[in-house]
Amino acid sequence: MPTTYPVTLPPVPDDPETTWRARRISDTVFERPDEGWPSATTLFAIDASSPAEAELRVLAWINHSYEDDLRQATAAAEHQAGPHRWHVSLRILGEF
């Protein structure tokens, strides 16, 4: 089940790229519908013990490391990419 921000986020390690092996694995896809907010969706890979933990970690990492406004952002674990490794899509609403 996708996780929508705002939500209580886990603490972020000093180096999430190393500790969680957090990586961006796709280019951002922008959607500009005729009605409603535009969105940007990017796929990430991250280590976690469950899909829910993976979603929270991606939100925490992006919230901590980047300037993105995550209000109403949604993280969704797409599939397990290996033992304790998940691919997570992050969809952010806003003006791009």
C-alpha positions as CSV (number, residue, x, y, z in Angstrom):
1,M,0.0,0.0,0.0
2,P,1.5,3.4,-0.9
3,T,2.7,5.8,1.8
4,T,1.6,9.5,1.4
5,Y,3.6,12.3,3.0
6,P,3.2,13.9,5.6
7,V,3.9,10.9,7.8
8,T,6.3,10.2,10.6
9,L,9.6,9.4,9.0
10,P,12.5,7.3,10.3
11,P,15.8,8.9,11.2
12,V,18.1,9.3,8.3
13,P,21.7,8.0,8.6
14,D,24.6,10.4,7.9
15,D,25.1,8.7,4.5
16,P,21.9,7.1,3.3
17,E,23.4,6.3,-0.1
18,T,25.8,3.9,1.7
19,T,23.8,2.8,4.7
20,W,20.6,2.1,2.8
21,R,22.2,1.7,-0.6
22,A,19.8,4.4,-1.7
23,R,19.9,5.0,-5.5
24,R,17.9,6.8,-8.1
25,I,17.4,4.3,-10.9
26,S,15.3,6.2,-13.4
27,D,14.9,9.6,-15.0
28,T,12.0,11.6,-13.7
29,V,8.8,11.4,-15.7
30,F,6.7,14.6,-15.7
31,E,3.0,14.5,-16.2
32,R,1.0,17.7,-16.9
33,P,-2.7,16.8,-17.0
34,D,-5.4,19.1,-18.4
35,E,-6.9,19.3,-14.9
36,G,-5.3,19.0,-11.5
37,W,-1.7,19.3,-10.4
38,P,1.3,18.3,-12.5
39,S,3.4,15.5,-11.1
40,A,6.9,14.1,-11.3
41,T,7.6,10.4,-10.8
42,T,11.1,8.9,-10.2
43,L,12.1,5.3,-9.4
44,F,14.5,4.5,-6.6
45,A,16.2,1.4,-5.1
46,I,16.7,1.1,-1.4
47,D,17.5,-1.5,1.2
48,A,14.7,-2.3,3.7
49,S,13.1,-5.3,5.4
50,S,9.6,-4.6,4.1
51,P,7.8,-2.6,1.4
52,A,6.4,-0.2,4.0
53,E,9.9,0.4,5.4
54,A,11.2,1.0,1.9
55,E,8.6,3.6,1.2
56,L,9.3,5.5,4.5
57,R,13.0,5.4,3.9
58,V,12.7,6.9,0.4
59,L,10.5,9.7,1.7
60,A,12.9,10.3,4.6
61,W,15.9,10.3,2.3
62,I,14.4,12.7,-0.2
63,N,13.0,14.9,2.6
64,H,16.4,15.1,4.3
65,S,18.8,15.3,1.3
66,Y,17.0,17.4,-1.2
67,E,14.9,20.6,-1.4
68,D,11.8,19.0,-2.8
69,D,8.5,19.9,-1.3
70,L,7.0,16.5,-0.4
71,R,3.5,17.6,0.6
72,Q,1.1,15.0,-0.9
73,A,4.1,13.0,-2.3
74,T,3.4,9.3,-2.6
75,A,6.0,6.5,-2.3
76,A,5.0,3.1,-3.6
77,A,7.1,-0.1,-3.4
78,E,6.9,-1.5,-6.9
79,H,8.6,-4.8,-6.3
80,Q,11.3,-6.6,-4.4
81,A,14.6,-6.2,-6.3
82,G,16.5,-8.7,-4.1
83,P,16.8,-9.8,-0.5
84,H,15.9,-6.8,1.6
85,R,16.1,-4.5,-1.5
86,W,13.1,-2.7,-3.0
87,H,12.3,-0.5,-6.0
88,V,10.1,2.4,-4.9
89,S,8.4,5.0,-7.1
90,L,8.1,8.5,-5.7
91,R,5.4,10.7,-7.1
92,I,5.5,14.4,-6.2
93,L,2.8,16.9,-7.0
94,G,3.7,20.5,-7.9
95,E,4.6,23.1,-10.4
96,F,7.6,21.9,-12.5
